[in-house]
Amino acid sequence: MYDLAPSVAVGWSNWKADSGAFLVSIISPNNTAGSSVSACHRNEDGTSTFFLIGSAPEEFSDSCSRSDWIELLFCFVVVHSCGWLLRTCVLPAVAAHLLGPERSTAERVEKISVVTAQNAFHSLTCVLSYRIMMRTSWVWPRERWIEAVGQQSVEPQLKFFMLLYVCRYLSDFWFLFVEPRRSDFVAMAVHHASTALAVLAGAIADRTRETAICLLFFSYSEVFLLSAKACLYLSHSKTDWYQFFANRLFELFVLVFFVTKTIMATFAFYCITENTMNMEDFWTSPILQGGVLCMWILVGLLTFWLVQVVQAVVRISVKGEELEDPRSDDEAETVDQNPPIAHKKKH
């Protein structure tokens, strides 16, 4: 029978070492990972690997095997706790203060709290992905993405970031079921699950660099969209400053979405698919096949959302309709509290 106790101890040790390397790499101007190592770090260069399935490589202790599930659990507790505190304790008070007593309804406060908490995580992801990956030597050209395949080697700060990324989407997946049901519930559930599974598949299959490249493109446009939604919820008329900023932020969202997700992310997915399918063991590896499938599910969802964005742009710019929020819960609310994406102007 598998003895869980050593993996728990090693997982906790890994979490401390990897999180320490992660924090040092974020703060350090040179992107160095620091000297904090554990039994699951290589002594020569301080790199590690993912211990999710099977036995650990020869240079690591046997207790490292599967210890990353423990580290993943610790990360989930931290991420989910932060998200819950923001949604339920910190942001509702701020939202109620900004809305004022006359416009502060429970539905509107909750919407502002949710989108602001989501925006905080997306904004943090943008900063962290830049600090960790954009200063590495393997971001470009794309031939360098596969140089480390087979070496079972990953920088501890990148490993910790990928685990945090998985936990963030697992946490968002959880919140989908406990918050008011939205009209795009199914699409968002598939998106969150596919993203988490794609990252885990890349980690297990030793495709960490390619997986990390994909993470670069997912959050930038969401910062502008969620900021626009927050301004929209705070707006009390079609001519106030909140509505003005919501319109400008939506315009920026359209531009950034097209560049980062429609072009860059799809190109990265294509390159990764090409590299992966050229591997000898692709057709016999369910993990590789599953990872590629999850990526192209994400491409399908991005295409679906691109069509919605184009339709919204046409309604706003051509038909003269108002910018409103499409992805709201299905509860009955007044038009003022739950407007559609493009609301016809009253003449």
ZIDAVEN-V161467 format. One record per run of one state. SS is the DSSP state (~ for helix, > for strand, _ for the rest). FROM is the first residue (numbers start at 1). LEN is the number of residues. Records with the same first field share a line. If there is no record, write none. Layout:
SS->FROM-LEN / FROM-LEN
//
This chain:
_->1-3 / 28-20 / 49-13 / 65-3 / 100-6 / 134-8 / 147-7 / 155-1 / 179-3 / 183-2 / 205-3 / 216-4 / 235-6 / 278-4 / 285-1 / 318-4 / 324-5 / 330-12 / 344-4
~->4-24 / 62-3 / 68-32 / 106-28 / 142-5 / 156-23 / 185-20 / 208-8 / 220-15 / 241-37 / 282-3 / 286-32
>->48-1 / 154-1 / 182-1 / 322-2 / 329-1 / 342-2
//
